[in-house]
Amino acid sequence: MKLSKYNLLVQSNDDDQYILFNTFNGNCMMISPNVAHAIEQNNLESLTKEDTELFTQTGVLIQNNVEEDKIYSYMHSREKHASTHLAATVLLTESCNLRCTYCFQGHDTPPMTMDVGQADRFISFLTSSAKINGSKHVSVLLFGGEPLVNIEIGFHILSKVKEFCEQNEMVFSSSIITNGTLLNENIINKLHEFNCKMIQVTLDGVKEIHDTRRMFANGKGSFDDTINALKLLKDNGKIHTVVRVNIDKTNLQDTYQLLEYLGRSGIDLTKFTVDFGIVRGETSACAGYSSKCLSESEIGGVLYDLWNLAEKQGFKYKIRPMRKTMYCGLYSNNQFTVAPNCDVYKCWEHVGQKEHLMGRIDDNGNLSNLTYAFYDWMSVDPLKNEECSECVYLPVCGGGCGVVSYNESGTYHSKGCFKIKGTVEKQVLKYVEDMTNANIDSQNNCTCEGGCGKSDS
């Protein structure tokens, strides 16, 4: 027997205990310092018979002939080439009614807005791709700019794709990322008709902070309008709402005040979840913002404090580390981002950057003129990167973010570490604390389905 290469030791808040978390299979247990030391030193002879049996059952110990890289490689490949779920992010417009200080899209060139003809090309591409791939589920995320600026084109797309899915016995769903300032009851109801599963709305602090970061073109702050949108979504209650809070060094302390404000606001926060977005200053549009961004080593501790405070204020906030054989779905064949002019990219952060253009949807709805960037992106294999292949975090990271990798090294194929190292440890710690508080015996293997944070993929 030998130790799995994916055993991660986490110091618990109790100095006399460690948490042993296997990042590959999700199994999690409390162990003593002596056992932790034995694992660190690869001293299997000092383990008791009971420890050896438990660790064998939970994948902490594996057979000598097992190469975990091969198992990971299979799972990574399977997910990359799966065809059952076709997902597209469509930028309805690059225009926005706000002028946020950190927006990665920038405002250096005239913004594009999708028209009916371009929308029909996108619809044709999406529906023909779903047929060719034998997809069972098609989902569309409306994005921008601010998608509500051009929402009628969005509704045109959703209507046609929904009709196609109904005719072909496919599941259809949608979602939208919006600043919320243009939301009204009619728009929410129409989104609900198109099986909208999620609306994300952004707040960046209490009023005096938010209004200096997310303002209208005329300089007026957007806080009051955003709060009104949240109240409207809560009262409507038809669509799950995510409150996004973008965080950097300039508004971190104010984020605590925001959560406390929301806790006192009278809004039923159990209807919402909160997502803490870490602002990065790596893209060309926001490179000048990098000095204000949190370092990788700071992120885990910051998020841990915010998770606890958000839960205390009433948000539904349950943390569990999740397995990711790919860092995000955009590494798969069946996910992509489409610009208003029907240029195709993988990540929305790359829209408009020629070096990341993957191809174009032509007048017949075909993806044409595939570029080298497409093959370069799709051939990323974290096991071919020595830093990733030997990293204990790989199963919960999937090789990292391609945007981070490219910005740091000029290639998609290097490590793209972001919100992983240091953050996973805090996720494990928070999860075990929650289980303990729920009177679940954390001395044994976690009792959740599949172990602590094992995904279904």
N, C-alpha and C positions, 0 to 999 in steps of 0.2 A: 504494500500500500504506500501511497505518497500523498502529500498535501495538494489539494487543488491550488492552482495558481491564482485563484480568484477569492481567496480568503482575506477579508478586510477586518482588522481589529480597530474597534472604536472605544475610546475611554468613556465610561459612563460618568454621570455626575456623582456617583458613589465611587470614591477612590478605590474601594475594595473590589470593584467589579469591572469587567470588560464586556463589550458586546462583540460577538463574532458574527459577521455578516458575510455570506457568500454572494458575491455580486452576480454570479452566473445563474444560480438556481433560486436565490431569494431567501434561503433559509437563514434564520437569525436566532441567536441564543445568548444567554448570559453565561460567562465563564469567569473563573477565578484568575487572579494575576499569575499564579503558577502555571496554569494551563495556557494562558496567553503567552507567557515566556517560552514555554515548550514549543508552541506554534511558531513564534518568531525565530527561534533557534533551530527549527526543523528537528526537534528532539522527540521523535515519536516513541522512543523507548520509555520515556518518563510518563506517558499517558496511561491512565488506568484502563482496565478492560472495559469498564462502563463508558469511559470517554471514547475509546476506540470504536465501540459498537455504535454509539450515538453519532459520531462524526462520519462513520461509514454510511449510516442510514441517511444522513443529511447532505452528503456530497462534499463535506469538508475534507474527507479522505477518499481517494479514488484509486482504482486499480492501476498498477504500474504501466500497463500497456495502453491506458487511455490517454489520448492526446486531445485536450480540450479545444485546441485551435481548430481541429477538424470539425468538431461539433458546432462551434461558433461559425465557422465558414459556411457550413450547410445552412444554418438558420439565417445567416446574413444573406446568402444567395436566394433562399426561398422567399424572404420578405422583399428583396429588391425586385424580383421578377414575378411577384404575385399579381394577378390580373382581376381579382374579384371586385376590388374597390377602385374606381376611377375618381380622382379628386383634382379639381382645378381651382386656383385662385385667379380671379379676373379683376384687373384694375379698370373700373368703369371710367375713371378720370384721374389725371394727375393734379387737377385743380383741388383746392381746399379753401374753405372759408376761414381757417385758422392759419396762424404763422408761428408754429411751435419752434422754440429755440434750438431743439436738437434734431429736428426732422431729417431723416437720412436721405430723403428724396431731393431736398434742396429746391431752389427756385431760380436756377441759373438760365434755364431755357424755357421757351413758351410751353405751358402744359398741354398735353394731349387729352382729348376726351373722345370716348368711343361713340360712334354713331350706329345707326340701325344696320347699315351694310356690314360694318366690322363685327357687330354683334352676331349677325347671321353667319358670318364666316366662322366665328368662334363656336356657335351652336352646332354647325355642321361638323366641325372638327371633333367636338366633344361627343356627339351622338354616334358618328361613324367609328370613333375610337372605342366607344363602349360596345358596339356591335362586334367589331373585329376581335376585341379582347375577351368577349363573353362576360362582360362585367355584370355583377349582381347588384351593385350599389354605385350610384353616381352622386357626388356631392360638389357643390359650388360655393366658394367663399367670395363674397363681394368685398372689394377692397378699393383703396385709392392711393393718394389723395383722400378726399372725403367722398365715399361712394354715394351718399345721399344727395350730393350735388347733381348726380346723373342717375337717380334711382329709377326713373322710368325705363331707361335702357336695361337696368338691372332686372326690373320686373319682366321685361320682354324676354330676357334670357331665361329667367327662372320658369316662366310660363311655358316656353317651348321645350325646355329640357324636362320639366315635370311631365308634360304631355307625352313626350317620347318614352320616358320611363314607364308610365302607366300602360302604354301600348305594348311595351316589350317586357313587362313583368319584372322591372328593376325597381329597387328601392331608391327613392330620391330624397335628398336632404340639402339644406342650405345653411349658411351662417353669414354673419356680417361683422366687420370691424369698423366702428364709427366713432367720431368724437361726441355724438349724441345730440349736438346742438340743433339739428334739423329734424329730430324725431318728433312724430306726432302719433295720435291714436290710429289714424288711417294707415300709416306706414307700418306700424307694428302689427295690425290686423292682417295686412296683405302679406307681410313676411311670414306670419303664422300659417297662412294659406299654402305657402310654399315650403312647409315643414321646416321652418327655420329652427335649428337646434340651439343656436347660441348668438347672442348679441354682446359684443365687447365694447365697453365704454371706458374712456380714460379719465382719471383724476390724478393730479400731480401734487396735491397738497391742499392745505386749507386755502380759503379764498385768496388771501394776500400773496400766497406763493403760487398757487395754480395760475392766477391771472397774470403773473409775470413770465410764465413759461408757455402757457397755451392761451394766446390772445387772438382776437379777430384781426382782420387786415387793417381795421381802423384803430387798432391798439386797445380796444375794449376787451376786458377779461371775459372768459367763458365759463367761470365756475358756476354761477347761478343757473345758467342754461343747462349745464351738465347735471347738476343736482336735480333740476326739474325733470330731466330725461330719466334719471334713475327712479324718481317717484312715479313717473308715468309707467315705466316698465314694471315696477312693483305692483302698482294698482291694476295693471292689465293682467299680469301674472301668467301670460301664455308662453313666454319664451325664456329660457334660462339666460340669466345675465351674469357676465363676468365684469367685475370692476378692475380695470388695469391701472396700476400705479407705477409709473416709470420713475426709477430711483437712480440718483447719483449723489455725489458728495454735497451738492448744494441744497438738496431738499430732504436729506435723510431724516434729520430731526423733525422736520415738518411733517413727514409721513406718519410718525407716531401721533402727532396732533390730529392729523386727518382721520386716522382710524378711531381715535377717541371722539372726534366730532361726529363721525358717522354713527358711532355707538350711542350718542345722545340725540341723534337727529329724529328718532321716531320711525325711521325707515326699517322695515322688517328685514334685517340683514341675513336671516336664515334663507331668504329667497335668492341670495346672491352668493357667488364665490369671488374671491379676490386673487388677482395674479400680480405678483411683483416683478415688473420688468426691469432688468439691469441695463441702463443706458450704456452703449458702447460708442467710443469715439473713433472708430477705425475707418469708416467709409469716407469717401472724398467730400461728401456734403457736410460731414460733422467732425472732420479731423481736428479742427480747432477746439473741439469740446473735450478732447481726450483727457486733459489734465483734471477735469472735473469728475471723471468716471472712477468707480470703485475698482480696486485691483482684484484679481482672481482670488487672492488669499483672504480678502476681506468679505467676500460675498456670502460664504456659508454662515458666519456668525451674524451678519446683518439679517439674513433671511430667517434664521432661527428665532431671533427676537421678534421679528415682524409676524411670523406664523403664530406665535403664542399670543401676541397682542390682538391680532385679527380674530382669533378664536374667542378670546375673552370678550371682544366687543359684539360678538354674535354671528360673525361670518361662519359659514360651513367651511372648515379648513382642516381636512385630514391629510396628513403627510405620509407617504410611503414611497420608498425608492422603487423605481420601475426599471425593468430590463428593457434595453433598447439595443437591438442588434444593428440598427442604423440610427445615427444621431437624430435625423428627422426624415419624414416620409418623402421629402423631395429627392432623396437618393434612389427612389423606386422608379420603375418605368412608367407608372401610372399616376404620377403627380407632377404638376407643372404650374407655372405662373404665366399669365398672358397679359401683355400690355394693351393699352387702348387701341394701338395700331395693328394688333395681332402679332407682334413680335413675341416669341416664346423664350422664356428664361426658366431657370429652376427656382431660384430664390427671389422674392420680391425686393430684397435689398440690392439686387444686381440690375434691376430694370433700368434701361437707358444706358447701360455701360456696354459698349460694343464688344469688349473682350469676353463678356459673359453671355452674349446672344447665342441661343441654341438653334434657332431656326425661325421660320415664319409660317403663319397659316395663310395659304394662298386663296385665290378667289373661289376655288372649288372645295375649300375646307380641308385641304391636305397640309400636313406639316412638311414643308419643303425647305430646301437649302440648309440642311443640317450642317452645322459647323463643327470644327474640331472640338470646341468647348463642350459640346454635348457628349461626345465620346470620352473626353477627358474627365468630365464630371462623373459620368455613369461607370467609369472603370475604377473609381476609388475603392480600394480594398484596405481597410485598416490593418489587416494582418500582414500586409506588405510594408508597413511602416514599423520599424523596430520599436520605436517609443510606444506605439499603440499596442503592438502585438504582445508586448511583455508587461502591459499595464494592468494592474488589478481592477481598474475602473472600466475597462473596455466593455464589459457586458451591460453596464448602466450608462454608457457614453456613446458607444457605437462608432467611435473614431473621431467624434467632435464635429464642429460646425465648419462647413466648407467655406463660408464667408470669412470666418476668423482665420482659417488656414491660409486662404489666399491673401488676405490683408497682411498677415505676418510674414509669409514666405514667398508669395508670388505663385503658389501652386495649390491645387485642391487636395494634394496627396500628403501633405504633412499633418501633424497633429493640429486639431482645432479646439483645444481645451477651452471650455466656457461653462461656468456654473456647474462644475463636476467635482473637482478636487476640493475637499473641504466642505462642499455642500452636501455630498452624499453622506458624509459622516453625521452631519446635522439632521438629515432626513432620517437616518437610522435611529439616532438618539431620540428624536421627536416621536417616531413611530413606537419605539419601545416604551417611552414614557406614557403615551396614550394608552397602550395596551395594559400597562401596569395600573394606570388610573381607572381603567375599566375592569379591574380585578381579574385580568387574565394572567395566568401564571407565566411570566416571561422567563422563568428559569428553564422552561422547556422550549421545544421548537414552536415558533409562532403558529397560532391556530387559524390564521386566515387561510383562505383557499390558495393552495399553491405555495404557501410560505410567505415570508415578508416581502411583498412587493414583486412577486413573480408575475410577469405579464402573460397574456394568453397566446402571444405570438410564438 
